Amino acid sequence: MDAGTSTRITVLQGFDQSKLHPPLRYGDRIALIPNGINGIACYDRSLSNEPSVEILPEDEVMPPNVELCHWKIIPKLQYEAAKSLKKLLRKGTWDGGQGLALPPPPSDSYHIDAAVNEFAQAHRIQNSTDLKEVFRLLMDVEEERNANEAEERRQRGNIIKYGDTVQFIHSSSGLTLTITKKQGVDKGCKALEMLQEGVENSIFVVLPAYKTFGQGEPVTSGDLICFYSEKKIVGNICCLHVSARPQKYAGNVLLSAPVYELDASILDTNATSWRALLFQSSSLAHEVEGLIKSEDVVCIYHKDGESYLNYDPILLPAPFFHLRQKVKPSDRKKAGWLWKIEGECIYLGGQNIECDDRKRYRLKHLVTGHYLKSQDGSLSTVTSCSEGTLFSFRHFAKDVASKSVLSHSLIMIQGNGWLSMSYSDKDVAERAGKKIIGHKAISRDFHAIQSERDAFVLMPVSKKYETTVNELKSELSTLISFRRLLKNCSDIANKDITIQNLLKGELPNDIAAIIKLFQDHSAALESSITNLILECSADTDPNPLTREGRPKILIQKLLREMDAHSVCLDILETPFKKGFQFSWLDHDNLTGEMTSVLRLGHRFIMHFVKENEPNAQLVYTRIEMLKDQLGKGVSATVSIKEIFFEKRRMLNLIRPHDVKIFMEMLQKERDPRHIDFLVSICTCGRDPIPSNQSLVCDKLYKDYFSLIPRYRLQTDRDEKKMLFMLPSTGNENWIDMSSYMQNAERTEKGYDYASSIMFNQFNLLKEKEKHFRYFLRCTSLLNNLVVGRNHEAMAMALKN
């Protein structure tokens, strides 16, 4: 698709075709603008697995996700060794068909035979011919990768000429743009994909759109050019192309504007011409260290007020200055303080920022994506690049010769007035029991005397921390979008439909819409929640349903400030708030995807509050909703247990009704996970909680004594055995404890059979294994009831 020039191309603002522009060089970061279309090439993993062209409204000059819209140009790299290795691995014979992971390459060629013999013996591989070839190719791939890195460094800064070959690396993800053999949206087009490592199909030849430029002439920023594949794809040379139809995306994000597929056309008449606008020069990497650039993430610190510019819509509707005297990099860890500096337009939008009234920038809140706006003497935030969102900088010191801004240097910020802090207007907000003191952020009249108080420091944020925030934000955006889709579903009119009616296919539209929503998006939801769980905890277990490990406090804090718990709790609650019945979850063929997502949601809440009392206090505000999901097969017990576990303030909130709920569920099913909750509320660390011990004792020994397992010692031919039995379960046979010691082989995690029962996913356990786990957890409960020499509990235990 190559539209005419009548369309208003606002994305080209700042680019004047009649002026001289710098040449493009290897290592530059560019934005790809299709000719005649007010759009930009981008890649958003939460939107689709394929690159696309995002169309901008006519009144916007910058895409809302500009960080996903620029690409690094690198020279042609070599992939012969990688191609040979991939071809050999496709045969599947190198490991005897066992599907083993690739071994690390040997240190040098002299050790290949030893490495091959060691690997073959360890995995019982008979024919080592292909195995030896794999080891040799692994070394070749490593050498090829090192040579490619050296070539990229050597070519960096060299001018790109027409006829040269290039590759495109997505700046945000580091993935390589590649043509595939799959059919695209349009007829005669091949789909593109993003790969971790490039291949031969990732190489493009740069040619002019018209014959007015010749081979060997420099390519300048903004020239109309075409990109053709160097290698034939299914017998045809392909050119980079924009589809005429919207892309079929994964559906994770609701878009305000259409998104078109970026593909490769095999028809020369469909060739799309592009303007490759320079976004950030490769030479910036070699300039003075500490210079602030556009797209940098900073904290804006008011020097005299010792406060950070903060935006947290849950605390206060408008930005404010958060009083915090600590200025070390390790103390700048609040998500609300993070602001990204964006250029006024795409062209040269990633260059060094300058103190110049003619150079203007936008301040974008990293977490929410809102822009800071100055209007009528106050500061607010908006979601688009509207009037009042542009700011310029001025050096506070009068004797600074350079216009560039160094990190930690003093500057003044002006928009529709001078950015300032009101010392008289003090705001106090509270979150999770902690008070946050701040001052109102305002803008002063240009004609007013500039206060020497209002000098700011731009404090850069580490790239590692910025990357972490962006990754969490990306995963959370999937959940936010799904929550919006879920809330848009209609309320269920008929709530009396039985599961039998549903199985017969009698699905009303309102029920079918909710079920289909979970079915369509379950893969994306499970992936995002799993990644959040893995980020939130430190453990080697990749399974989110069994992963435990210590919590990562910083990630928990960031997720709290991003309001991740509210998003997850809304997804857990909304279907049932609209009338969906828990009994309908009993049929996996119909609601299996929904149940899986709900279980993962509760596991995320568990990791979110683990060893974190402020987070637990926030989740506790919706404890009644979580209680409603107990015993419904969605693993609500694990999240509720962790809210109270070893948190003294939370444990003091336990009431008799809470204990009774779990006792009643145990009466219906001897589920050891319910016992875990009762175990956890009796102590805090090594200290007893007498009030909770009394609550559990009173219910257990008086009203629910049948829940306690029976045990006895039996002598059989001079051999003593310990047996146990669960009364009132319908299966009151005595079980020999020694039967759990049979086949005590070590599992992959190093557990023996009995230990693995305690750690494996509960739903995968056999009935006999569940009984064993229940017996041991009851033993722990009886032990915790008498911690601290609780005489009441000891008397009841001895009496019974």
N, C-alpha and C positions, 0 to 999 in steps of 0.2 A: 504494500500500500504506500503510495507516494502522493500525498494530497497536493492540491494546488496551493498557491501562495496567498489566497484570499483570507485564509484563516488567520486570526490574530494570534501570533506566536509570542505569548508573554514570557515563556521560559527563556527566550533569547534576550531579555532585557539586559542592558549593559554591554551587549555585543553590537558594534557598529561595523557592518560589512565593508564600508568604504574606507576604513582606517587600516593601518598596518598592524598586524598581530604577530605574536611570537611564534616561531616554529615549534612543532611537537617533537618531543625527544623521548627516547626510551627511559622509562622510570616515571614519566609524568602520570598524573591522575587526570582523567578526562570524564566528561559527561557526553553521552551519545544521544543526540537530538535528531529524530527522523525529520527529513525535509518536509515542510508544509504541515506538520502535525504538532500541536501544542502538547507534546508528551516527552518522556524521557525513559531510556532503558534502565531497568532496575531488576534487582533480585531480592525477593522477600521470602525467607523460608517458611514463615507462618502463613503466607498466602498460597504458595505453590512450590513444587520442587523444580519448576522450570523458570527461566528468566522471562521477563515480560516488558511491555511498554506501558507505563502509567500515564494516563491522559489527565492533564491539569485543567481546572476551570479557567475561563478566560480572564478572571480577575485575580488570579494567583500567579506569582512569578517563581515561587520556590515550592518544590514538592514537600509534603509534610514529613517524608522519610528520606531526606536528602542524603543521609549517611549510607543509604542502600543504593544510591544512584550514581556512584562514580566508580571508575574502573582504572586499574593500573595497566599501562602498556609495557610489555616486555618483548625482547627479541625472540626469534624462533629458537626453540630448544630441541634437543635430541631425545628420541624415545625408542631407539632400536632395541636396546637391552630389555627395557620394560615390556616391549611388545613381544619379544621372544619368550620371556618368562611367563607372561600371561597366556601365550599359546600353549606352552608346555603344561601349565597348571590346568588348563581346560581339559587336557587328556585325562587327568585324575589318576595317573598310574605311578606318580613319583613316591607316594606314601602307601602303595598297595591298596588304594581305595578306602583308606581309613578316615579321610577328611580332616587330617591334622592341620594345625596352625603352622605357618611358615617359621622355620628356625631362624635365628639371627645369623647374618653372614659371618664366616670366619675372618679372623684378623688379617690374614694374608693367604696367598695361593699355596704356600708350603704346608698349611694346616688343613687343606681341603679333605685329604684322604682320612685323616684322623677324625675330623668332624663328621664325615659321612659314616664311618664305621661306628662311632659312638651313637649317632642318631638311629642308625639301622638296628643296632642291638637293643637300644632302649625301646623301640617300637616294633621289633620283630619284623622288619622289612627284609624280604628274601632277595629281591632283585634291586640292586642299588645303582644301576646304570642311570636311570632318570633322576634318582636322588642326587647323584654326583653332579649332573647337569644343572639341577636346581641350585645347588650350592655355588656352582661357578657363575650362574646367571645372577644370583643374589649379589655376588661381589661386583659383577659388571654393572648392575643397576645402581649400586652404591657409588661406584666410580662415575657413572653417567650423571647421577644427581649432583655430585660435587663439581663435575665439569660444567653442568648447566648453571649452577650458582656462580661459578667463576665467570662464565660468559655473560650472565646478566649483570654482574658488577662491572665487567669490562665495557659493555655497551651502554651502561647507564649514562645519560646525558648526551649521547650521540643523536644528531638530527635524523628524523625519519623522513625518507624520500619515497616518492611514488614508485611502486614496484617492489618495495621492501616487504618483508613478512613480519607479522606481529602476532601476539597472543594477548588476550584480555583476562586479567585477574580481578575478580570482584574484591574491592578494597575492604569491605566489611567482613566477609566470610573467608577470603583467601582462596576461594574456589575458582576453577578455570572454565571459561565459556567453551563449550564443545558441541559440534554437530553430531547428531545420532542418525541411525538409519530408520528410526521410527517415523511414522506419518504425522505431519503437523495438522493444524486446524484446517488450513487451506489445501486444496488439491495441488499437487506438484510441489509441496513443501516438506521439509524434514524438520523434526522437532529438535530443540537444543536442550542441553542439560549442563549441570554444573558438577565438575569432577574435582576430587582432592588433588589428583595429579593429572597434568595434561597428557594428551595423546596426539597422534598425527592429525586427527580431525579438529584439533584446537588451533591450528595454524591458519591465519588469514593473510591474503595479499592485499595491500593498500593500492587502490587505483582511483584516478580522478573520475568524478561523475560525468564530466564532459571532456572533450579532447583539447580543451584550451590549456591544459597542463601536460607536460611530457614526462616520460620516464626519467627518474633521477633528480627531478626538481623537488625542493623541500616541501613538506606538508605543513601548512600553517594552521593555527588554531581557527576553527570556524569554516575551513574549506569544505565544499561539498564533495564527499568522497564515497566510494563503495568498497565493501569488504567481500572478497571472494575467497573460497576455500582453496588452499594450495593443493590438496589432494582431492581426487574425484570421489564423490560419495555415491555409491551404487552406480558408477559409470558416468556421473555428471558433476561438473563444477557447480558449486552452490554459492549463492550470495546472501549476505545478512539481510533479513526482510521482516517487515511488520505485517502481521495478518490483518485482513479486513474485518475479521469477526472477533468478538470478545473471547478471552481465554477462559477455558473451563478450569477454574481454580479449585483448590481443595475446600473452599468454603469456610475457612477459619475466620475470615475478616470481612466485615461489611464495608463496602467501599462507596464513597460519595461520587466517584467518577469511574468510568469503565476502564478495564485493563485488557490490552490486546496482547496476543502471543508474539513473542520474539522468536522467529524461526529462520530457516535457510531455504530459499527458493531455488529450484533447479531450472526455472524459466528466466531467461535474461530479461524478458519484458517486465517481470515482476520485481526487478532489482530496486531496492529502496536506497536512496542516497541519504547520507548522514552528515551532520555537522558535529565534528569532534571538538567540543569546547574545552579549552584548558581549564581545569579546576584547581589543580595544585601542581606547581613545578617540582621536578625531581631535585632541583638545586637547593630546595629548602632544607633538606636533610643535612646539608653541609654548612649551613649558616650557624650563627652564634647560638650556642645552647641556651635555653631558657627563654627564647622569644615566644610570645603567645601568638598562635595562628588561629584562623577560622577553623571551626570544627573541633577545637580543643574544648575540653570540659574543665571548668574552673569553679571554685567557690569564691563568691563576692563578699569580701570582708570589710566592714566599716571599721577603720582603724581607731578612731576616737571612741566610738560606741562599743568596741570589742564585741561585735555582733556579726553573724552571718546572715545574708539574705536567704530566707527560707520560704518555701511554698509547700504547704500541706493542706489540701482542701478539707481534710477531715478535721483538722484542728481549727483553722480559720479560713474564711473564704478568699481572703486577699493575701498577697505576699507580705511578710513582716520580717523584721530583723531579730533573729534568735540570739539572745545574750549568751555568749560562750567565749570565755577568755583564753581557752586553749587553742593554739595555732599550729601545733606539730602536725606533720602529715598523717600520723597514726590517729590523730583526734578528728580528722576531717572525714568522718565515716557516715554522715547522715545523708540519706537519699534526697531529702528535701533541699539540701544545700547545693545540689549539683546543677549547674547551668552550662549549656553548650552555646558557644559563640558561633553564630551563622552569618555568612556574608549576605549582602543585600540581594545578590542574584547568583545564578549558577556560574556565570563566566568569572573566572578568577576568584571563585568563592572560597577557596581553601588557602589563600595566601596569608602572609603575616598581617596581623591587624596593626593599624596605624592610628596615631593621635592626630586626626585631621577632621575638621568639621564637614568636609566633603565626602569622607569615607564613613559609611553608616553600616551598622550591624544589628542583628537581632539576638536577643537573649532567650534561649529556649530551655525550658525546664526539662531536664533529661528524662525523668521518670514519667511525668504526665504528658509530655509533648506540647504543653501550653507555652505560648509566647508572652513575655513580659510586655505590658502596655502602660504607657504613661499618658494620662489624660485628666484634665481639670484638677490638677494638683494632687492626684492620687495614683497609686499603682494598682493594676489588676492583671488578670491573665485572660488571653483569648486563644481559641484553637486554630486560627488562621492568621496569615500575614496581613492583617488589616492596618488601617491608619493608626499611628501612635506606637507601633511596635519597633520602629527604627531608633537606634541610639548611636551616638558617636562618643569618642573618648578624647580627653585632653590631659596632658601631663600636669600633675600638681606642681612639680618644681618648674621654675621659670627658665632654668639654664640648661635644659635638656636639648641637645642638638638633633638627635635622631627621633624620627617619628614612630619607630617601632616600640612596642611595649614589652618590657622584660617582666618575667614573673616576679611577684613580690614588690614591684615598683608602685608608687602612689599615683593614682589617676583620678580624674573626675569624670562622671558619666552624665551625659545630657540626652534627653529625648524631647518631649514637649515640656521642657523645664529641666532643672538640675536634680538628679537623683539624690535624695536626702533621707535622713532619719529624724522622726519626730521624737524629741526627748520627753515631751509632756504626755503623749498618748502611749500608754503602756497596755499591752495585751497579755493576758494570762490564760493559757490553755492547759488542759490536763489530758494525759493519755496513760492508761494502765497504771494509775496511781501516782504518776510523776508530773509535777508542774513544769510547764515550759513558759519562761518569761521572755517577752519580746517587745519591741517598739514598732510603731506603725511606720511603714515605708511610704514616703510621699515624694512629690516632685515640686521644686520651688520655681517661682517665676523667673524667667530669664533676666528681667530687669531688676530683680532683687539682688542685693549684695551677696556675692558668692561666699558662703560660709567656709572658712578654712577647716571647719570640723568635718565637712563632707568629702573626705578623701578615702578612696577605696583601694584595696589590694586584690588583684586577681591571683588567686592561689591555685596552681594547676593540680589536677587529680591524677594519680598514677594510672597508667594505661591498663594495668592488671585490674585495678578496682573498677575502672570505667567499663572494661570488657565484662566483668562479672555482673555489673548492673544491667548492661545491655542484654546479656544472655537471660537473666531473670525476667527482664521486661519483655523479651521476645516470647518466652514460654508463657508468661502471664497474659500476654495479649490474646493468645489462643483461647484461654479460659474466659477472659472478659468478653470476647466476641460470642462465644457459645452461650454465656449467661444472657447476653442481649437477645440472642435468638430464642432461648428458652422462655424468657419473660414475655416475648411476643406471642407465644402460643396461647390459644384460647383456653379458658377454664373448662373443665370437664363437666358436661351437663348431667349425665347419668352415671352416678357413682356406685350403683347397685349391680353392675354387670359382674358376673362370676367369671372365674378363670376358664370354666368350661365353654362359656360363650366366646371368649377370646380365642380359645383353641379351635373352635369351629370356624374361625375367620370372620366372626361378627364384630368387626372393629369399627366403632364410630370414628369419624374423622378427627375429633379432638384427641382421642386416645392414640390413634394411629400416628398423628403428627408428632407427639412427644416421643413415642417409641422409635419412629423413623429418624428423628433428630439425633437420638443417641446412636442408632445404627450407622448413620452416615458419618458421624464425627467421632466415633469411639476411638479409631486409630490415632487421630491427632490429639484427642484429649488424653488418652493413656500415655502417649509419648511425652506430652508436656508435663503431666503430673508426675510421671516417673522421673523425668529430668529434674524437676523441682525437689523431689525426695532425695535423689542422688546428690544434688548440690547442697542440701540442707543437713546431710549427715556424713560422718566419716566411717566407712566400713568397706570391706572387700566384697561383700555380697551384692551382686547387681540386681537381685530380685527385689522389687519394691515391696512385695507382700511379706517378705521375711527379713528384710534389711533392718538392722538395729543400729549399733554404733553410736558413738558420741556425737552430739549436735555441733554444728558449726555456728557459733554465736553470732558472728558478723552476718552470715546469710540469713539467720532467723530475724535479726534486727532489720535488715534491708527488706525482707518480705513483709515484716510488720509495717514498715513505713510505706510500702507499696500497697498496703491493704489487701494482701494476698489472701488472708484468712477469710475476709468478708466475701471475696469472689468465690472461693471454694465452698464456703458455707451456704451461699446463695444457690449454687448448683446442687448441693445436697438437699436443700429445702424446697426449691421452686416446684419440681414436679408434683410433690405431695400437697403443696399449698394450692396447686391448681386442681386438686381432686384425684390425682393418681393414687391408687390403693396399693398398700404394701403386699397384699395377697397376690397381686398380679405379677410380682417378681418371682413367683415360685416356678415359673416355666422358663428354663434357660433358652429354649429355641426362640422364644418371643422377646424376652427382656434380658437375655444374657449380657449383651453389651452394656445395658444400663446398669446392671448389678456390678459389673466389673469396674465401671467408672466410679460408682458410689463407694465401692470398697477402697479403691485407690484414693479417693477424696478423704476418707477417714484416716487412711495411713498417712497422708500428707499432714492432716491436722495433728496427728500424733507426733510427727517429727517437728512440726512447727512449735509445739508447746513443750517439747522435751527439755527438761532442766531449765526452763525459761518461764519464770513466774509472770513477768509483764505480759508475755504472749498468752499465757494461760488465763490471765484475768480478762483479756479481751474476748477470748473464745467463750469464757464462762457466761458472758452476757447472753449467749444463745444456747445455754445448757439444756433448756427445756426442749428445744428442737432436737438436740442430739439424743435426749432420753427417749423421745418418741420413736427413734429408729433402733432402739435396743431390741435384740431378739428378732430382728426382721431380715437377717441374713446379709447385712451390709457391713459387718465388722465395726459397728459403732462402739463396742466395748473398748477397743484399743485406744480410740481417741479420748473417750471419757476417762478411762483409767489414767492416761498420761496427763490430763489436766490437773489431777490431784496428786500424782505420785511425787513424794518427797518435796512437797510445797506446803509448808506449815500453814500459811494464811489460807490457802485453798482447802486444806484438810479440815480446818475449823468451820467450813461452810457445809460440811456433810450433815444431812438431816435423816431422821428415821425412815422417811419415805424412800430416800435413795437406797438404803440398805434393803428395804422390803422389795423394791423393784428387782434387784439382782437375786434375791432369795426366790421370788416367784418364777423368774426365768430358769433358775437352777432346778426348781421343782418340775418344770416341763421338760428340761433337757440338761443332762449333766455335762455342761460345757465348761471345761477348765478355764476358759478365758473370763468367764464371769467370776470364778473364784479368784483370778488374778486381781480383779478390782477390789474385792474384799480384803485380800492380802495387803494391797498397796495402801489402803486407807488406815490401817491399824498402827503404822509406824511412820516416822519421818527420819530416814537414815537409821541410826541405831536408837533413836529416842522413841518411846511409846506415845501414842495419842490416846490417853485413857478414855476420853469421851467416845471416840469411835470404837475402841475395843469393847466398851460396854454396850454400844448399840448393836454390834455384830453378835456378841455373846447372847444378848437378850433375845434376839430373833432366832439365832441358830439353835441354841439349846432348848428354848421353850416352844417355838413354833415350827422349826424346820430341822429337827434332830435327824430325820431320815436322810438328810443330805450328806451326813458324815459317813465315810466308808467304814466297814467293819474289817478287822484283820485278826489273824490267829497264827500261832506257831504249831506246826505239825511235825511229829517225829515218825519217820518211815525208814525202818531198817537202819537204825543208828544215824540216819540223815535228817537233819532238821530243815524244815522248809517254812517260809513265810508266805501266807496266802491272804488275799484280800477279796472283798466282795462289796458291790454297790447295791444297797437295799433299795427297794421300791423302784426298780428300773425295768422290771419285766424279765431281766436276765440275771438272776441272783445266784449264779454259779461262782464258786470260789476259784480264784485265779492264782496260779503259782508265780511268784515274783521271779523265780529262776528262769522262767521261760523267756524273759526279756534279755537274758544274758546269752542266749543261743545266737550263733552266727554273729558274734560281736566283732565284725570286721570294721575297719575304719572307713568312714565315708570320705568323699572328696574334701570336706571341711575338717577332717580329722576327728569327727565324732564317732563313738561306738554306737551300737544299735539303740541302747537305752537313752543315750544323750541326744541322738538324732530325733527321737520322738518329742523331746522337749523343745527342739528348735525348728523342726520342720513346719511347713505351712499346715495349719490345723485341718483345712478342708481336704487335704491329701492323705490324712491318717486313716488307718483302718479302725474298726470299732474297738478291737482289743487294745490298740495303741492309745485311743482316746481315753479308755478306762484307766490305763497306766498313768497317763498324764494327769488325769483328774485326781487320782489317788495321791500323787506326789504334791500337787498343788494344795490339796486339802491338808496334807501334813504341814506345809509351809504356813497355811492359815492358822492351824492350831498352835503352831509355834509363835506366830506374831501376836496372837491373842494374849499370851502370857508374858510378852516382853515387858521388862520393867517391874516384874513380880506383881502383876495385876492380880490381886487376891480374889477379886470377884470372878475373874475368868478361871483362875486355878480351882476355885471351889466348885464352879459349875462343871469343869472338866472332870474332877475327881468324883463328883456326885453321879455323873452320867457314864 
